[in-house]
Amino acid sequence: MDGDSPVMNWWRDPTRIIAAMSRHRLDGMRHPMTRYLVVLSVLCVPFAAVAVPFEELEFKHGIAFFHDLKYPADFTHFDYLNPDAPKGGKLVLAHPFSFDTLAPMAQGETGAPSGYLYRGDTLIVRGGDEITAFYGRLADGIAVADDRTIVFRIHPQARWDDGVPITADDVVFTFEMRKNELGAGYFFRFIESVEALDERHVAFRIDAPLTHDHVTLIQYIAILPRHYWRDRDPSAHTLEPPVSSGPYRIKEVRAGRYVEYERNLRYWGRDLPINAGRYNFDTVRYEVYRDSTVAREAFRKGLIDMLDEDDIRYWVTGYEGPDLDSGRIRKTRREYGISVGIGIAIILNSQVPRLADRRVRKALALALNYEWINEKLYHGQRTRALSYWPGTILSATGLPSEDEISLLSRFRDALPSALFERPFGYPKTASPTTSKGNLLEARDLLAASGWRVDDGALRDAGGAPFTLELLTLDSDHTRILLPWSAALRQLGIEARIRLADVSQYTNRTRHHEYEVLVQGYGILMPPTLELRSHFHSTSTAREGSRNVVGVSDPVVDFLVEKAEAAETLDQVIAACRALDRVLLWDHYLIPLYAIDQRRTLHWDKFGRPPEPLYRPAYPDGWWYDESKAARLNMER
């Protein structure tokens, strides 16, 4: 019931829906994480033998990269969970899509909300207060046979809810069932084979040295029961609750309206240290509200207990009244440091000839009045993203460090000299005077790159006008694009907003047939695996590539490869900070606001545990507080 799992939050950004459902690839979502619908389509290929007998392997309770595990083998609970949290009560949440089936491989919007509560456990879980640590869940032991094979040992007590033991064959079966779902998936070609060594041991053979990115992807695969699904179609319509191994079971369901779960008192993993303090509600109910306005009204009336609010307008002014003033409704900001990046950016396709020059891209950035947008549209509550992963240890702040310079010095002649001389930033546009100064600088940059104003239009040496098509899927983005296009007209650039439908947007972005996009640019921490798909030259021309800015640069390739090959956290930091600087100074996109703390409203009847930086237990670590609930009912 982790409300911040990528699968749970893919609906918040429509571009991610398209990416996951239509483009069959992991996309830069606001939570990232949404990308992970495609995790379920991982490719399984013929088995390969493990080089070392698994009896000789050293199995551990977890695995970490770049640092030691924080929690020892005998740990009793995570620090960010309350092992004494009381059990009981009911939690009601909103779900934005209809559904008509409980099938675990249902496509699109048809699957029931929070299906992973009952479908099955994952082999491992990611630690919430460590940057790259994973602990066993379905697996009670993890071993690396060599640098290309990882072996999981299934917990001896692991059971499906019909009492049948969970085995390595279930893991292999799951991959075989998933191999044709939504295609193979580019990011899962690293798995060469999955082999059941015996009933309790399963080996994943990787096509390259094992990294935290590989393990990150493996952790999202929920294992399915072979004995149940081998004679059934897991994609066929059904409202019959399937056999599962999750902490909850389906109590009641009405297709398209609601699904209610009850805590499974016989859940095999209820006493695992990783679960101490989790899954505290006796009942969890998801009500379908396809309209966000209706969902907000339902929350105000107390029909929904918690509501994530992504629209700043409503966060600031939409819940004012006696319930908020008295504290009956609480506003909460939540960390989620595993998913970082830029919430919204204007993407400039550098493969378009007009946008290939760094000076032109900088001129377009100078024409954007961010301070006005933040004040008028976001009530001054957004923070401009001055990094591709702002607010993290990988962000390029200040001047380059010695480690960064050692990576960049060989490319000094190809890089802007300012990169080594001052921190990256944009001139403020808080007043008409500074805004005019930015436009004058932009005009000079355009002139230096060969563009001239003729009869009110900016033209190249051959007389062709400078035009731009601004492609977007979201009508709300016009609030950003209209003032920017007005500023561009002062430079002689004619910018046209194209509001595309889903199919048009999908097809054009898949084939990189656009000039300017408006979308999020999220990424997971640390972003080593995703760097190649986002920025490496090998991904530039590939259909459906996530290299939406079209960067193809030897300097960038070198830094991406250094980050991928890093063996220590310091090496990751140096490579990513250097890469951040190069990308920023090349102005491949115009960043708007950074992904920041989540905004959540809830009725004051819950307790909550301490919040870690990377992966908070929300709402599965919260609990129902009877005294608060009683007081709330009296005050109402």
Residue pairs with C-beta under 8 A, 6 or more apart in sequence:
1 114
1 117
1 247
1 248
1 278
1 279
1 281
1 284
1 619
1 620
2 8
2 617
2 618
2 620
3 9
3 93
3 306
3 308
3 618
3 619
3 620
4 31
4 334
4 336
4 598
4 615
4 616
4 618
5 33
5 36
5 116
6 29
6 31
6 32
6 33
6 34
6 35
6 36
6 37
6 220
6 339
7 34
7 36
7 37
7 116
7 220
8 114
9 29
9 30
9 31
9 33
9 34
10 16
10 17
10 20
10 29
10 31
10 34
10 35
10 36
10 37
11 17
11 34
11 96
11 97
12 29
12 30
12 31
12 34
12 308
12 310
13 29
13 30
13 31
13 34
13 519
13 520
14 473
14 474
14 502
15 27
15 29
15 473
15 505
15 519
15 520
16 27
16 29
16 30
16 34
16 35
16 520
17 34
18 27
18 473
18 502
18 505
18 506
18 509
19 25
19 26
19 27
19 29
19 34
19 35
20 27
20 34
20 35
20 37
20 38
21 37
21 107
21 108
22 502
22 506
22 510
23 506
23 509
23 510
23 544
24 38
24 41
24 182
24 183
24 185
24 544
25 38
25 185
25 186
25 187
25 544
25 546
26 35
26 36
26 38
26 185
26 186
26 187
26 530
26 533
26 546
27 34
27 35
27 546
28 35
28 341
28 519
28 520
28 521
28 522
28 523
28 534
28 546
28 548
29 35
29 339
29 520
29 522
30 310
30 339
30 343
30 520
30 522
30 595
31 336
31 339
31 522
32 338
32 339
32 522
32 523
32 524
33 338
33 339
33 522
33 524
36 217
36 220
37 182
38 182
38 185
38 187
38 188
39 185
39 188
39 217
39 220
39 221
40 105
40 178
40 181
40 182
40 220
40 221
40 222
41 178
41 179
41 180
41 181
41 182
41 183
41 184
41 185
41 188
42 175
42 178
42 179
42 184
42 185
42 188
42 191
42 217
42 221
43 175
43 179
43 184
43 185
43 188
43 189
43 191
44 172
44 175
44 176
44 178
44 179
44 191
44 193
44 194
45 191
45 192
45 193
46 193
47 193
47 194
47 195
48 192
48 193
48 195
48 205
49 195
50 145
50 149
50 151
50 195
50 197
50 203
50 205
51 145
51 146
51 149
52 145
52 146
54 143
54 145
54 151
54 153
54 197
54 198
54 201
54 203
57 143
57 144
57 145
57 151
58 143
59 141
59 142
59 143
59 151
59 153
60 69
60 73
60 141
60 142
60 143
61 69
61 73
61 135
61 136
61 140
61 141
61 142
62 69
62 71
62 124
62 127
62 133
62 134
62 135
62 136
62 142
63 69
63 124
63 133
63 134
63 142
63 144
63 150
63 215
64 130
64 132
64 133
64 134
64 212
65 132
65 211
65 212
65 215
66 131
66 132
66 212
66 526
66 566
66 567
66 568
66 569
66 572
67 130
67 131
67 132
67 133
67 569
69 127
69 130
69 133
69 135
70 127
70 129
70 130
70 133
71 78
71 127
71 133
71 135
71 273
75 273
76 83
76 273
76 276
77 83
77 273
77 276
77 277
78 127
78 128
78 129
78 273
78 274
78 276
78 277
78 612
78 617
79 129
79 610
79 612
80 128
80 129
80 609
80 610
80 611
80 612
80 616
80 617
80 621
81 276
81 277
81 278
81 609
81 617
81 621
82 277
82 607
82 609
82 621
82 623
83 276
83 277
84 277
85 277
85 280
85 607
85 609
85 621
85 623
86 280
86 607
86 623
86 624
86 625
86 626
87 263
87 280
87 281
87 282
87 623
88 280
88 281
88 282
88 623
88 624
88 626
89 280
89 281
89 282
89 283
89 605
89 623
89 624
89 626
89 629
90 281
90 282
90 283
90 284
90 285
90 624
91 281
91 283
91 284
91 285
91 305
91 306
91 619
91 622
91 624
92 285
92 286
92 287
92 303
92 304
92 305
93 113
93 284
93 285
93 286
93 287
93 304
93 305
93 306
93 619
94 286
94 287
94 288
94 289
94 295
94 298
94 299
94 304
94 307
95 113
95 114
95 286
95 287
95 288
95 289
96 288
96 289
96 290
96 292
96 295
97 109
97 113
97 288
97 290
98 109
98 110
98 255
98 256
98 288
98 290
99 106
99 109
99 110
99 111
99 112
99 113
99 255
99 256
99 259
99 288
100 110
100 237
100 255
100 256
101 110
101 111
101 112
101 236
101 237
101 238
101 239
101 255
102 111
102 112
102 115
102 238
102 239
102 240
102 241
102 242
102 250
102 253
103 111
103 233
103 234
103 235
103 236
103 237
103 238
103 242
104 111
104 115
104 119
104 120
104 222
104 224
104 229
104 234
104 242
105 177
105 178
105 181
105 234
105 235
106 235
106 237
107 181
107 182
107 235
112 253
112 259
112 286
113 259
113 286
113 288
114 259
114 261
114 284
114 286
116 222
116 246
117 246
117 247
117 248
117 261
117 284
118 241
118 242
118 244
118 246
118 248
118 249
118 250
118 261
119 222
119 224
119 242
119 244
119 246
120 222
120 223
120 224
120 225
120 244
120 245
120 246
121 137
121 138
121 158
121 166
121 222
121 223
121 245
121 246
121 269
122 137
122 138
122 219
122 220
122 221
122 222
122 223
123 136
123 137
123 138
123 139
123 152
123 171
123 218
123 219
123 221
123 223
124 134
124 135
124 136
124 137
124 138
124 139
124 142
124 152
124 215
124 218
124 219
125 134
125 135
125 137
125 219
125 274
126 133
126 134
126 216
126 219
126 338
126 614
126 615
127 133
127 134
127 135
127 614
127 615
128 612
128 614
128 615
128 616
128 617
129 612
129 613
129 614
129 615
130 614
131 525
131 526
131 569
131 614
132 212
132 526
134 142
134 215
134 216
134 219
135 273
135 274
136 142
136 152
136 155
136 274
137 269
137 272
137 274
138 152
138 154
138 155
138 158
138 166
138 223
138 245
138 269
139 152
139 153
139 154
139 155
140 153
140 154
140 155
140 156
141 152
141 153
142 150
142 151
142 152
142 153
143 150
143 151
143 153
144 150
144 151
144 210
145 151
145 203
147 209
147 210
148 205
148 206
148 207
148 208
148 209
148 210
149 203
149 204
149 205
149 206
149 210
150 203
150 204
150 206
150 210
150 214
150 215
150 218
151 197
151 201
151 202
151 203
151 204
152 171
152 201
152 202
152 203
152 204
153 200
153 201
154 166
154 167
154 168
154 171
154 199
154 200
154 201
154 202
155 166
155 268
155 269
155 272
156 200
157 268
158 165
158 166
158 245
158 268
158 269
159 165
159 166
159 245
159 268
160 166
160 225
160 227
160 228
160 243
160 244
160 245
161 243
161 244
161 245
161 249
161 264
161 266
161 267
162 228
162 243
164 225
164 227
164 243
165 199
166 223
166 225
166 245
167 196
167 199
167 200
167 226
168 196
168 197
168 198
168 199
168 200
168 201
168 202
169 196
169 199
169 226
170 223
170 224
170 225
170 226
171 194
171 196
171 202
171 223
172 194
172 195
172 196
172 202
173 224
173 226
173 229
173 230
174 221
174 222
174 223
174 224
174 226
175 191
175 194
175 221
177 224
177 229
177 234
178 221
181 235
186 533
186 544
187 217
187 529
187 533
188 217
189 207
190 206
190 207
190 208
190 214
191 204
191 205
191 206
191 207
192 205
192 206
192 207
193 203
193 204
193 205
194 202
194 203
194 204
194 205
195 202
195 203
195 205
196 202
197 203
204 218
206 214
211 528
211 529
211 564
212 526
212 528
213 528
213 529
213 530
214 529
216 524
216 529
217 529
223 245
224 234
225 242
225 243
225 244
225 245
227 243
228 242
228 243
229 242
239 253
239 255
241 249
241 250
241 253
245 267
245 268
245 269
246 264
246 267
247 263
247 264
247 267
247 269
247 270
247 275
247 278
247 279
248 261
248 262
248 263
248 264
248 267
248 279
248 284
249 261
249 262
249 264
250 259
250 260
250 261
250 262
251 260
251 261
251 262
251 283
252 258
252 259
252 260
253 259
253 260
256 288
257 287
257 288
258 285
258 286
258 287
258 288
259 285
259 286
260 283
260 284
260 285
260 286
261 283
261 284
261 285
262 282
262 283
263 279
263 281
263 282
263 283
264 270
267 279
269 275
270 279
277 609
277 617
277 621
278 617
278 620
278 621
279 620
280 620
280 621
280 622
280 623
280 624
281 623
281 624
287 298
287 303
287 304
289 295
289 298
289 304
292 311
295 304
295 307
296 307
296 309
296 314
296 318
296 319
298 304
299 307
299 601
300 319
300 321
300 323
302 603
302 636
305 602
305 603
305 605
305 606
306 600
306 601
306 602
306 603
306 606
306 619
307 600
307 601
307 602
308 598
308 599
308 600
309 315
309 318
309 599
309 600
309 601
310 599
311 318
312 377
312 378
312 379
312 381
312 382
313 379
315 331
315 381
315 599
316 379
316 381
317 379
319 329
319 331
319 601
322 328
323 329
324 331
326 635
327 604
328 603
328 604
328 632
328 635
328 636
329 601
329 602
329 603
329 604
330 601
330 602
330 603
330 604
331 599
331 600
331 601
332 599
332 600
332 601
332 602
332 608
333 597
333 598
333 599
333 600
334 597
334 598
334 599
334 600
334 611
334 616
334 618
335 597
335 598
335 611
335 612
335 613
335 614
335 616
336 597
336 598
336 614
336 615
336 616
337 392
337 525
337 613
337 614
337 615
338 524
338 525
338 614
338 615
339 522
339 523
339 524
339 525
339 595
340 389
340 390
340 391
340 392
340 522
340 523
340 524
340 525
340 527
340 595
341 385
341 388
341 389
341 390
341 520
341 521
341 522
341 523
341 594
341 595
342 385
342 388
342 390
342 520
342 521
342 522
342 589
342 591
342 592
342 593
342 594
342 595
343 382
343 385
343 520
343 522
343 592
343 593
343 594
343 595
343 596
344 477
344 480
344 518
344 519
344 520
344 592
344 593
345 385
345 518
345 519
345 520
345 521
345 589
345 590
345 591
345 592
346 364
346 368
346 470
346 480
346 484
346 516
346 517
346 518
346 589
346 590
346 592
347 516
347 517
347 518
347 519
347 521
347 548
347 549
347 588
347 589
348 355
348 361
348 364
348 515
348 516
348 549
348 587
348 588
348 589
348 590
349 355
349 512
349 514
349 515
349 516
349 517
349 548
349 549
349 550
350 356
350 361
350 549
350 550
350 551
350 588
351 512
351 540
351 550
351 552
352 515
352 550
354 360
354 466
354 468
354 515
355 361
355 364
355 515
357 449
358 416
358 585
358 586
358 587
359 445
359 446
359 448
359 449
360 445
360 446
360 449
360 451
361 586
361 587
361 588
362 442
362 445
362 587
363 441
363 442
363 443
363 445
363 446
363 449
363 491
364 442
364 488
364 587
364 590
365 426
365 587
365 590
366 426
366 427
366 438
366 439
366 441
366 442
366 445
367 438
367 439
367 442
367 484
367 487
367 488
367 490
367 491
368 484
368 487
368 590
369 429
369 435
369 438
369 483
369 484
369 487
370 384
370 426
370 429
370 592
371 428
371 429
371 430
372 429
372 435
372 483
373 479
373 480
373 483
373 592
374 380
374 381
374 382
374 384
374 593
377 479
377 480
378 593
382 592
382 593
382 594
382 596
383 390
383 593
383 594
383 596
384 426
384 591
384 592
384 593
384 594
385 591
385 592
385 593
385 594
385 595
386 424
386 425
386 426
386 584
386 591
387 394
387 395
387 396
387 397
387 580
387 584
387 594
388 521
388 523
388 579
388 580
388 583
388 584
389 395
389 523
389 525
389 527
389 576
389 580
390 594
390 595
391 594
391 596
392 525
393 573
394 525
394 526
394 527
394 572
394 573
394 576
394 577
394 580
395 577
395 580
396 404
396 424
396 577
396 578
396 580
396 581
396 584
397 423
398 423
399 420
399 421
399 422
399 423
400 408
400 419
400 420
400 577
400 578
400 581
401 574
401 577
403 570
403 573
403 574
404 574
404 577
404 578
404 581
405 420
406 574
407 558
407 559
407 562
407 574
407 575
407 578
408 415
408 419
408 420
408 555
408 578
408 581
408 582
411 554
411 555
411 558
412 420
414 554
414 555
415 555
415 582
415 585
416 585
416 586
418 585
419 581
419 582
419 585
424 581
424 584
424 585
427 434
427 437
427 438
427 441
428 434
429 435
429 438
435 487
439 487
439 490
439 491
442 491
443 453
443 491
446 458
446 466
446 491
450 460
450 461
451 458
451 459
451 460
451 466
451 492
452 458
452 459
453 459
453 491
453 492
454 463
456 492
457 465
457 466
457 492
457 494
458 465
458 466
458 491
458 492
458 493
459 465
459 466
459 492
460 466
465 492
465 494
466 492
466 493
466 494
467 493
467 494
467 495
467 496
468 488
468 493
468 494
468 495
468 496
468 515
468 516
469 495
469 496
469 498
469 514
469 515
469 516
470 481
470 485
470 495
470 496
470 497
470 498
470 515
470 516
470 518
471 498
471 500
471 505
471 508
471 509
471 514
471 515
471 516
471 517
471 518
472 478
472 481
472 497
472 498
472 499
472 500
472 517
472 518
472 519
473 499
473 500
473 502
473 505
473 519
474 518
475 499
477 518
478 497
478 499
480 518
480 592
481 495
481 497
481 518
482 497
484 495
485 495
485 496
485 497
488 494
488 495
489 495
495 516
500 508
507 513
508 514
509 517
509 548
510 543
510 544
511 543
512 541
512 545
512 548
512 550
517 548
519 548
520 595
521 589
521 591
522 595
523 530
523 534
524 530
525 614
526 572
526 576
527 534
527 563
527 576
528 563
528 564
528 566
528 572
528 576
529 564
530 546
531 560
531 563
531 564
531 576
531 579
532 538
532 539
532 560
532 564
533 539
533 545
533 546
533 547
534 546
534 547
535 547
535 549
535 551
535 556
535 560
535 579
535 583
536 547
536 556
536 557
536 560
536 561
537 551
537 552
537 553
537 554
537 556
537 557
539 545
539 546
539 547
540 547
540 550
540 551
540 552
549 588
549 589
550 588
551 583
551 586
551 588
553 582
553 586
555 582
556 579
556 582
556 583
559 575
559 578
559 579
559 582
560 575
560 579
562 571
562 574
562 575
563 571
563 572
563 575
563 576
563 579
566 572
566 575
600 618
603 632
604 628
604 632
605 624
605 625
605 628
605 629
605 632
606 619
606 622
606 623
606 624
606 625
606 628
607 622
607 623
607 624
607 625
607 628
608 621
608 622
608 623
609 617
609 621
609 622
